[in-house]
Amino acid sequence: APDATPSQILELVERLPSASVDAPRKLSSTLLRRLEEIAERHGGRVPIHGRLFAQWMHHAYPRECPFPHVSGTVQASSRREFRSSMAGHVLEADALQAEVDGCAAEEAVAAQELPWTSEEELFVHVPVAKPREGWLRHCVG
């Protein structure tokens, strides 16, 4: 199915381990609230081929699911472009360890805040069923 209820998704995700996430687990109240918000925007169901659900999955599995940027807001760079932009950004071992330690503390704070953008993009078109011709005449009499 191209969509699911929040409870169906939660039941699966809370039991689904990954390389970096143990299961079973309880998801944060913030993550639960975000899933409910997605469903509210779509009539009580979460479209699994949407940008908001992909963003939600990124927060549920941050190492496995990439952040889904809004179309047209970022531009990929080639390996050569990336290397040239990183020239001169080499850290010594002590500085690198300090950076890693600082990131761990920032991750703990970020996990509580759950950065979120509310732009939705549906990647699969789901046609709305059209009523058969004459259905209203049949119902009204």
Solvent accessible surface area in square Angstrom, and as a share of the most:
residue,aa,sasa,rsa
1,A,114,0.89
2,P,57,0.36
3,D,44,0.23
4,A,18,0.14
5,T,38,0.22
6,P,13,0.08
7,S,77,0.50
8,Q,101,0.45
9,I,10,0.05
10,L,34,0.17
11,E,108,0.48
12,L,98,0.49
13,V,4,0.02
14,E,32,0.14
15,R,148,0.54
16,L,76,0.38
17,P,80,0.50
18,S,36,0.23
19,A,110,0.86
20,S,59,0.38
21,V,22,0.13
22,D,124,0.64
23,A,32,0.25
24,P,119,0.75
25,R,59,0.21
26,K,173,0.73
27,L,15,0.08
28,S,62,0.40
29,S,85,0.55
30,T,26,0.15
31,L,10,0.05
32,L,56,0.28
33,R,123,0.45
34,R,47,0.17
35,L,0,0.00
36,E,80,0.36
37,E,57,0.25
38,I,1,0.01
39,A,3,0.03
40,E,131,0.59
41,R,126,0.46
42,H,55,0.25
43,G,75,0.72
44,G,38,0.37
45,R,90,0.33
46,V,0,0.00
47,P,20,0.13
48,I,65,0.33
49,H,82,0.37
50,G,1,0.01
51,R,0,0.00
52,L,2,0.01
53,F,24,0.10
54,A,33,0.26
55,Q,0,0.00
56,W,0,0.00
57,M,38,0.17
58,H,38,0.17
59,H,38,0.17
60,A,2,0.02
61,Y,7,0.03
62,P,68,0.43
63,R,169,0.62
64,E,72,0.32
65,C,30,0.18
66,P,113,0.71
67,F,68,0.28
68,P,22,0.14
69,H,95,0.42
70,V,38,0.22
71,S,77,0.50
72,G,83,0.79
73,T,88,0.51
74,V,92,0.53
75,Q,170,0.75
76,A,98,0.76
77,S,68,0.44
78,S,59,0.38
79,R,185,0.68
80,R,201,0.73
81,E,100,0.45
82,F,114,0.47
83,R,167,0.61
84,S,79,0.51
85,S,71,0.46
86,M,87,0.39
87,A,74,0.58
88,G,78,0.75
89,H,120,0.54
90,V,134,0.77
91,L,89,0.44
92,E,136,0.61
93,A,82,0.63
94,D,125,0.65
95,A,47,0.36
96,L,94,0.47
97,Q,100,0.44
98,A,65,0.50
99,E,97,0.43
100,V,83,0.48
101,D,81,0.42
102,G,34,0.33
103,C,58,0.35
104,A,62,0.48
105,A,63,0.49
106,E,117,0.52
107,E,92,0.41
108,A,60,0.46
109,V,83,0.48
110,A,40,0.31
111,A,73,0.57
112,Q,144,0.64
113,E,117,0.52
114,L,14,0.07
115,P,83,0.52
116,W,47,0.16
117,T,60,0.35
118,S,66,0.42
119,E,89,0.40
120,E,39,0.18
121,E,42,0.19
122,L,95,0.47
123,F,117,0.49
124,V,68,0.39
125,H,157,0.70
126,V,89,0.51
127,P,99,0.62
128,V,133,0.76
129,A,96,0.75
130,K,181,0.77
131,P,89,0.56
132,R,208,0.76
133,E,175,0.78
134,G,27,0.26
135,W,126,0.44
136,L,103,0.51
137,R,175,0.64
138,H,159,0.71
139,C,92,0.55
140,V,119,0.69
141,G,96,0.93
